């Protein structure tokens, strides 16, 4: 399967109501799992499970505030959410300055971060005009589908 088709498949499953998808072609197996969006953040994986069945250790994240249970808002402002599962980066490289920091004005369509998934860097764009009020994820942290990344007011 070509990488473009793989990325398209992952995005299609992420945007759908499916919670899981399995695909096999020429001995290559793909298994995509996601949980429905909820008011609770997903668990983060601290250790990768090896193909030989190594034990996976998970750590629960702290509770989200009550106000975050409303779709699209957290306290004041609108949320920019992760469109896929991956690793969150605030800048294009370790030496570069962050795309945005708290207090920066942003325009709709402006790149605010990157989420790396399967060695592909995916630009995360703001869906709103406004000012960055809060960065909700640490640089290098794993993120889940639908997880809030920024609050824009």
C-alpha positions in Angstrom: 0.0 0.0 0.0 1.4 3.4 -0.9 2.0 5.9 1.9 -0.5 8.4 0.5 -3.2 5.8 0.5 -2.3 4.8 4.0 -2.5 8.4 5.3 -5.9 8.8 3.5 -7.2 5.6 5.1 -6.1 6.7 8.5 -7.7 10.1 8.1 -10.9 8.6 6.8 -11.2 6.2 9.7 -10.3 9.1 12.2 -13.1 11.3 10.7 -15.7 8.5 10.7 -17.8 7.0 13.5 -15.8 3.8 13.3 -14.0 2.8 16.5 -11.8 0.2 14.8 -10.6 -0.9 11.5 -8.5 -3.9 10.3 -6.9 -4.2 6.9 -4.6 -6.9 5.4 -2.9 -6.9 2.1 0.1 -8.9 0.8 1.0 -10.1 4.4 0.9 -6.5 5.8 -1.6 -6.0 8.6 -3.0 -2.7 9.7 -5.1 -2.3 12.8 -6.5 1.1 13.7 -8.3 1.6 17.0 -9.9 4.8 18.4 -12.2 5.6 21.2 -15.2 7.8 20.9 -14.5 11.4 21.9 -15.3 11.9 25.6 -14.8 14.4 28.3 -11.9 12.3 29.6 -8.5 12.5 28.0 -7.2 9.2 26.6 -4.5 7.2 28.4 -1.0 7.9 27.2 1.3 5.0 26.4 4.6 5.2 28.3 6.1 2.1 26.9 5.6 0.7 23.4 4.4 -2.9 23.2 6.7 -5.0 21.1 5.3 -7.3 18.5 6.3 -10.3 20.7 3.7 -9.3 23.3 5.8 -7.3 25.8 3.7 -5.9 28.6 2.4 -2.3 28.0 2.4 0.1 30.9 -0.2 2.9 30.8 -0.5 6.0 33.0 -3.8 7.8 33.5 -4.0 11.6 33.0 -5.6 13.9 35.5 -9.2 14.7 35.3 -10.3 17.4 33.0 -12.2 20.4 34.4 -16.0 20.3 34.3 -16.1 23.2 31.7 -14.2 21.1 29.2 -17.1 18.7 28.8 -18.8 21.2 26.5 -17.9 20.4 22.9 -15.4 22.9 21.4 -14.9 25.1 24.5 -12.8 25.1 27.6 -13.5 28.0 29.9 -13.4 30.8 27.4 -12.5 30.4 23.7 -12.5 27.7 21.1 -10.4 24.5 21.0 -8.0 23.4 18.3 -8.1 19.6 18.5 -5.8 17.0 17.2 -7.2 15.4 14.0 -5.2 12.2 14.5 -3.2 10.1 17.0 0.5 11.0 17.2 3.3 13.0 18.8 2.7 16.8 19.3 5.4 19.3 18.3 5.3 23.0 18.9 8.0 23.8 16.3 9.2 22.5 12.9 12.6 21.4 14.5 14.3 21.3 17.8 16.3 24.5 17.0 13.3 26.5 15.7 11.1 28.7 17.7 7.5 27.5 18.3 4.8 28.2 15.7 2.8 30.0 18.4 3.0 30.8 22.1 0.4 32.1 24.6 -0.6 35.6 23.6 0.1 35.3 19.9 -2.6 36.3 17.5 -3.6 33.6 15.0 -5.6 33.5 11.8 -7.8 30.7 10.5 -5.6 28.3 8.5 -2.4 29.4 10.2 -0.1 26.5 11.2 0.0 26.3 15.0 1.7 22.9 15.6 2.7 19.6 14.0 1.5 16.1 14.9 3.8 13.3 13.8 2.0 10.0 12.9 3.8 7.1 11.3 6.9 9.2 10.6 4.8 11.7 8.7 4.6 15.3 9.9 1.0 16.7 9.8 0.5 20.5 10.0 -2.1 21.5 12.5 -4.0 24.6 11.5 -6.1 26.9 13.6 -9.7 26.7 12.7 -10.4 30.1 14.2 -9.1 33.7 14.2 -8.1 35.0 17.7 -5.4 34.9 20.3 -3.7 31.8 21.8 -4.9 31.7 25.4 -3.6 28.3 26.4 -1.4 25.6 25.0 -2.9 22.4 26.5 -0.2 19.9 25.4 3.5 19.7 26.2 6.0 19.5 23.3 6.8 15.9 22.4 3.7 14.5 24.2 1.6 11.8 22.7 -1.9 13.0 21.6 -5.1 11.2 20.8 -7.7 11.9 18.1 -9.9 14.8 19.2 -7.7 15.8 22.1 -7.7 19.6 22.7 -4.3 21.2 21.8 -4.9 24.9 22.1 -7.5 27.3 23.4 -8.1 30.3 21.1 -10.1 33.3 22.3 
